């Protein structure tokens, strides 16, 4: 478990000057009979929970699908949702049992059964989509179902398994509507969550209406919600300024966030010290220049995180020197400890490349998701690396789906990507990111790291896993499959006539749209 609970701080603020213009106060009444409008730059890559492992898709899943377990706001221990009760059988931590609630139905009226739960997991693991969530369950050996009981058998001890069940990867689908061996096409959704997807236009709009059939741990929604999708943070900021959205979450541009004024009124701001991180990920496949460890170590030595934080991000992020961010057990700073800064960094990088007989300048391709801030970050990274004379960097920008396909196929030597924890535990930064067959698709594999990850998963008392987490981070800093760049806070901005926005996000990977309502 996390050593501290996520704290949510409410302050009142008004959006101040952005560029040459001023923010206008949001209108107090645009008709409260309409859906609450929530704006985001996150993208939904698939409505099928077997096919996506990204924040935009999972935000929808947590509202239209139901998992056996869920997290209440600010909690680090999951509670039953579709399940009536769940728990490990015995002390071995290799058999986990859940009993399904009685009377559950999908939004289409069909009964939710234990066989549907089994089908959902077998299907997700069987399809094993390149950018899907199967990598989250490396210890899951089998799932059986009888009557209302579901039994998960694990190949190894995993105290974090209940936390993983509470994520979008544990979404339960209707076995009669979702094909067994392929992803479901179209825009239809059959789940049992608190909302029904009434309308969906990819990249534009999702209309969510309260599901009258929902039964579970959550409050039933008080109002329908319209999610509006924006390609750029600047477009989202303009929509908020013009009063076209009532709530914004992920991601306003740094220029906007850096000008928030807590001394004025007009829009509510929820600031949560969550654990969104961003890293440079390296391609370790044969044929990529970054398959050579010395090249990766040289980049790790040369990256100046402070300039990235103060430049493209306007000091809205903080430098990160570890795989596990601050606020999670086992956090350490191995990339600070192992790699010097200043002039010594250049000397160290040159020595690493020379000793490995790597010709300089090293030419590499760096990719990022299309967007102004990511582009500015890429330019700054190129400036830092090329300024030493040791590297030549080609920058590639791609839309989200194309970008995902590119890194999964090994098309880039390195790429920048953000990461949000799936659940409030340090394991969410280790097994999915550096475990064998990780979701980063960069071909990194370390027997020692895999053993350490397995060892940390055996402790119910998570404090006993601290030493293992620290050693994992040291190994990662030595092997450099990735270079951590920064950690940021989470911001939710809302109109004064919206309540519940402080509960929308708390770092558990769940988007609680059902908490929003009109005052």
Secondary structure by P-SEA (a helix, b strand, c coil): cccccbbbbbbbbccccccccccccccccccccccbbbbbccccccccccccccaaaaaaaaccccccbbbcccccccccccccbbbbccccccbbbbbbbccccccccccccaaaaaaaaaaaaaacccccccccccccccccccccbbbbbbcccccaaaaaaaccccccccccccccccccccccccccccccccccccccbbbbccccccccccccccbbbbbbbbccaaaaaaaaaacccccccccccaaaaaacccccccbbbbbbbcccccccccccccccccccaaaaaaaaacccaaaaaaccccccbbbbccccccccccccccccccccccaaaaaaaaaaaaaacccccbbbbbbbcccaaaaaaaaaaaaaaaccccbbbbbbbbcaaaaaaaaaaccccbbbbbbbbcccccccccccccccccccccccccaaaaaaaaaaaaccccccaaaaaaaaaaaaaaaccccccbbbbbbbbbccccccccccccccccccccccccc
